[in-house]
């Protein structure tokens, strides 16, 4: 139990740091291309095209992504295993999903010497949870709006703020499932989500965004997301 709490503490710290780092980094696309050549990857154009889309976003984790690719480039595993991880990230970027949590998960796996095949499976599972969570928010009429656009409705949240909510809600579900929790224990996931969002309120999340989530999302909703992710 103690190790689980400590692990979640450090995950939380990294999630707080990653968006801030990505927001200020200005990295040219050629830097990614050169590093990808050193792996090498067979889907270079596809991966680069999704990175290019991401670089246009204010909250894109540019530097953490480049560091991850650098680490993969020097990893002794076969190139196809490294590329499999990058393809998951590319698909997430193509689908407009935030990848901060995925980068953090992959970096954590590399630090613990987890086999790349297992890391790829973990990322694919987490990407599915993120996607299902976004669908849940849409179903609850909570949408993302272009960054910088005037917020005329409380439920149309600027994309960077929407992405942070998506990261932390889906992160709660993924961490619960990965720790052995049952997908039907929505009440437990809800309490953990509530604690997490409340702790981040005023730090990386706005109070009105947290209130909107807690007002519209119920424990049964988290159960549906978890079941969809593991089925």
C-alpha positions in Angstrom: 0.0 0.0 0.0 2.8 2.4 0.9 4.7 1.7 -2.3 1.5 2.3 -4.3 1.0 5.7 -2.7 4.6 6.6 -3.2 4.5 5.6 -6.9 1.3 7.6 -7.5 3.0 10.6 -5.8 5.9 10.6 -8.2 3.6 10.0 -11.2 1.6 13.1 -10.0 4.8 15.2 -9.8 5.8 14.1 -13.3 2.4 14.9 -14.7 2.6 18.4 -13.2 6.1 19.0 -14.7 5.6 17.5 -18.2 3.0 20.0 -19.6 5.0 23.0 -18.4 8.2 21.7 -20.0 6.4 20.9 -23.3 4.7 24.3 -23.4 8.0 26.2 -23.5 10.1 23.9 -25.7 10.6 24.9 -29.3 12.2 22.0 -31.0 12.5 21.8 -34.8 11.1 18.8 -36.6 14.5 17.9 -38.0 15.7 17.0 -34.5 13.0 14.3 -34.3 13.8 13.1 -37.8 17.5 12.7 -37.1 16.8 10.7 -33.9 14.3 8.5 -35.6 16.8 7.8 -38.4 19.1 6.4 -35.7 16.6 3.8 -34.6 15.7 3.4 -37.6 11.9 3.3 -38.2 10.1 2.1 -41.2 7.1 4.5 -40.8 9.2 7.7 -40.6 6.9 9.9 -42.6 3.8 8.9 -40.6 5.5 9.4 -37.2 6.9 12.7 -38.3 3.6 13.9 -39.6 1.9 13.3 -36.3 4.7 15.0 -34.4 4.4 18.0 -36.7 0.7 18.2 -35.9 1.5 18.1 -32.2 4.2 20.8 -32.4 1.5 23.2 -33.5 -0.2 22.9 -30.1 0.7 25.1 -27.2 0.7 22.3 -24.6 2.6 19.7 -26.7 5.3 17.9 -24.6 8.0 18.4 -27.3 11.1 18.0 -25.1 9.9 14.9 -23.2 8.9 13.2 -26.5 12.4 13.9 -28.0 14.0 12.6 -24.8 12.0 9.4 -25.0 12.9 8.9 -28.6 16.6 9.4 -27.7 16.3 6.8 -25.0 14.7 4.3 -27.4 17.4 5.0 -30.0 20.1 3.8 -27.6 18.0 0.8 -26.2 19.4 -2.6 -27.2 16.0 -4.0 -28.3 15.2 -4.6 -32.0 14.1 -1.6 -34.0 10.6 -3.0 -34.6 9.9 -3.1 -30.8 11.0 0.6 -30.5 8.9 1.6 -33.4 5.8 -0.2 -32.0 6.0 2.2 -29.0 6.3 5.2 -31.3 3.4 4.0 -33.4 1.1 4.0 -30.3 2.1 7.6 -29.6 1.7 8.5 -33.2 -1.8 7.1 -33.3 -2.7 9.0 -30.1 -1.4 12.2 -31.7 -3.3 11.5 -34.9 -6.5 11.0 -32.9 -5.9 14.3 -31.0 -5.3 12.6 -27.7 -2.9 14.2 -25.1 0.3 12.1 -24.9 1.9 13.5 -21.7 0.8 10.5 -19.6 1.8 8.0 -22.3 5.3 9.5 -22.5 5.6 9.4 -18.7 4.5 5.7 -18.7 7.0 4.7 -21.4 9.8 6.6 -19.6 8.9 4.9 -16.3 9.0 1.5 -18.0 12.4 2.1 -19.6 13.7 3.2 -16.2 12.5 -0.1 -14.7 13.9 -2.2 -17.6 10.4 -3.4 -18.6 10.5 -5.3 -21.9 9.5 -3.0 -24.8 6.7 -5.3 -25.8 5.1 -4.9 -22.4 5.6 -1.1 -22.5 3.8 -1.1 -25.9 0.9 -3.1 -24.5 0.6 -0.8 -21.5 0.6 2.3 -23.7 -2.0 0.8 -26.0 -4.2 0.1 -23.0 -3.8 3.6 -21.6 -4.5 5.2 -25.0 -7.8 3.2 -25.1 -8.7 4.5 -21.6 -7.9 8.1 -22.7 -10.1 7.7 -25.8 -13.0 6.2 -23.8 -12.6 8.9 -21.2 -12.8 11.6 -23.9 -15.9 9.9 -25.2 -17.4 10.0 -21.7 -16.7 13.8 -21.4 -18.4 14.3 -24.8 -21.4 12.3 -23.7 -21.6 14.5 -20.6 -21.6 17.6 -22.9 -18.1 18.6 -21.8 -16.1 19.7 -24.9 -12.8 21.2 -25.9 -12.5 24.5 -27.6 -9.6 25.9 -29.6 -6.9 27.4 -27.4 -7.3 31.2 -27.2 -10.9 31.2 -28.2 -13.3 33.0 -25.9 -15.1 30.7 -23.5 -18.7 31.5 -23.9 -20.0 28.3 -22.2 -18.8 26.6 -19.1 -18.9 23.2 -20.7 -16.7 24.3 -23.7 -13.2 24.2 -22.1 -10.1 25.5 -23.9 -8.1 22.5 -25.2 -5.1 22.8 -22.9 -7.4 22.7 -19.9 -9.6 20.0 -21.4 -6.5 17.9 -22.0 -5.4 18.2 -18.4 -8.7 17.0 -17.2 -8.6 14.1 -19.7 -5.0 13.2 -18.5 -5.9 13.1 -14.9 -9.3 11.4 -15.1 -8.0 8.7 -17.5 -4.8 8.4 -15.4 -6.9 7.6 -12.3 -8.7 4.8 -14.1 -5.5 3.4 -15.7 -3.5 3.4 -12.4 -6.4 1.8 -10.6 -6.7 -1.0 -13.1 -2.9 -1.5 -13.3 -2.8 -1.9 -9.5 -5.2 -4.8 -9.7 -8.4 -2.9 -9.1 -11.7 -4.3 -10.4 -13.3 -2.3 -13.3 -16.7 -2.7 -11.5 -15.4 -0.7 -8.5 -16.5 2.6 -9.9 -17.1 4.1 -6.5 -13.5 3.5 -5.6 -12.2 5.0 -8.9 -14.6 8.0 -8.4 -13.2 8.7 -4.9 -9.6 8.5 -6.2 -10.5 10.7 -9.1 -12.2 13.2 -6.8 -9.1 13.3 -4.5 -6.8 13.8 -7.4 -8.7 16.6 -9.1 -9.3 18.3 -5.8 -5.6 18.2 -5.0 -4.7 19.7 -8.4 -7.4 22.4 -8.1 -5.7 25.7 -8.2 -2.4 24.1 -9.2 -2.9 22.8 -12.8 -6.7 22.7 -12.9 -9.2 25.5 -12.5 -11.8 25.2 -9.8 -14.7 25.6 -12.3 -13.4 22.8 -14.4 -13.1 20.4 -11.4 -16.6 21.4 -10.3 -18.0 20.7 -13.8 -16.4 17.2 -13.8 -17.6 16.3 -10.3 -21.1 17.6 -11.1 -21.6 15.6 -14.3 -19.5 12.4 -13.9 -20.7 9.6 -11.6 -19.1 6.4 -10.3 -21.1 4.3 -12.8 -19.6 6.3 -15.7 -16.0 5.4 -14.6 -17.1 1.7 -14.4 -18.3 1.9 -18.0 -15.0 3.4 -19.2 -13.0 0.8 -17.3 -15.1 -2.1 -18.6 -14.8 -0.8 -22.1 -11.0 -0.6 -21.8 -10.5 -4.2 -20.5 -13.1 -5.9 -22.7 
